[in-house]
Amino acid sequence: MSGKVKQRLGANKIESATLSVNEKILKECHNLYIDADNGLVGIASSLGLSLLAPRKKINVLLLGNHSAGKSSFINWYIEEHVQRTGVAIETQGFTFITSGRKRESLMGNATLHLYPYFQGLTEIEGVIDYVATEICTSKQKKFSLITFVDTPGLVDGDMSYPFDVNNAILWLGDLADLIFVFFDPIGQALCKRTLNIVEEINHKHPDRMKFYLSKADEAGHESDRQRVLMQIVQELCKRPGLNKCGFDMPTIFVPTLQQKSSRCANQIEEACKEIEKTIQHTIQNTLNSLEKDCEQISDIIDSKLQQDAEAYSHNLRAKCRYGFFLLLGFLLPLLLAMAFLAGSLPKDLLLSTLGRDLTHALDAYLSPVQQLAKAIPDDYHLEALGGLLLFSLLLMLLARFTTW
């Protein structure tokens, strides 16, 4: 047993040594939330606060017409042939591409077990059967911190999908940290379905949207490429939600798929820099969220401690009032009974039983009660006794109600 534990500890040390600084930060932040004993999620839940653990990876959503180069970009980035590519519609569902310890392919509900925060997809009818995950061991570039989401190629016309593809993409767009929109020289920006989805996502998350002219090396000469860019921009400008200043559309193509030399500037590294920038922003946001959540938990704890101190003070005062009224309610009948006994018993019996000192002390303490009793006329003794008992009962009831 000890040998297995040592092997596991050794494997954890090796894994920790191979992690980058960014991976360690995101992993440590994630573990601070999900720790079984002292995790922030568990602490917050005990305080009536709902927290979500931050993700350890960013989500990069790829949108575009069919054959726009989305899958080719993913294969190039991770330097493995994971996604099928071609002119035909190869990606008919949603595929999550992420890094792991071994090569695996997951389908349907298995993907949701791996990504619990994608459970919302189950509310869209039919989409789960078209969700898959490809796990590969690539460590190229920043892939260990990325989950690519490859979407179905979008087309117009009579093409029907087995699920509501528009709502599914819009839902994923809300969870994505970065959204790449690919326009190729053939499809350009002529697909209304693509533009409708892009416009709606851009309305909610304009800072996440990045546009690229993919397969730019296939656009012909520089003049042809310029015309293609102008045509795409013209189509985009027709949409009020996409007509904005500072619009940029770098030209990119996958170098390994280049069939002939081209003078086209390949800005595919700009896409890589955008991913790295998003990772840095995500780390900052994660640290800021960690600080904010800790402060929120601390404020709730301070508030509950203050409430507990106030409740303790209130209960202490209530107990003191309870004890005072209860003691007073029992003391009056007790003094009356003792005064009656002391006055009715012979003096010699008290001296022989209690002793001289205790008898004198008893006379001294009971003399005010005896004098008060003598001051009451004989005809009113019963009324005075009833009033005294009623007053004692009232004090006991008052003691009972002071604890509420």
ABEGO torsion letter per residue (X at the ends): XAAAAAAAAAAAAAAAAABBAAAAAAAAAAAAAABAAABAAAAAAAAGBBBBBBBABBBBBBBEBBGAGAAAAAAAAAGBBABBBEABBABABBBBBBBBABBBBBBEAAAAAABAAAAAAAABBGAAAABBBBBBABABEAAAABBBBBBBBBBBEABBBABBAAAAAAAAAAABABBBBBBBAAAEAABAAAAAAAAAAAAABAAABBBBBBGAAAAEBAAAAAAAAAAAAAAAAABAAABBBGBBBBBBBBAAABABBBABBBAAAAAAAAAAAAAAAAAAAAAAAAAAAAAAAAAAAAAAAAAAAAAAAAAAAAAAAAAAAAAAAAAAAAAAAAAAAAAABBAAAAAAAAEAAAAAAAAAAAAAAAAAAAABBAAAAAAAAAAAAAAAAAAAAAAAAAAX
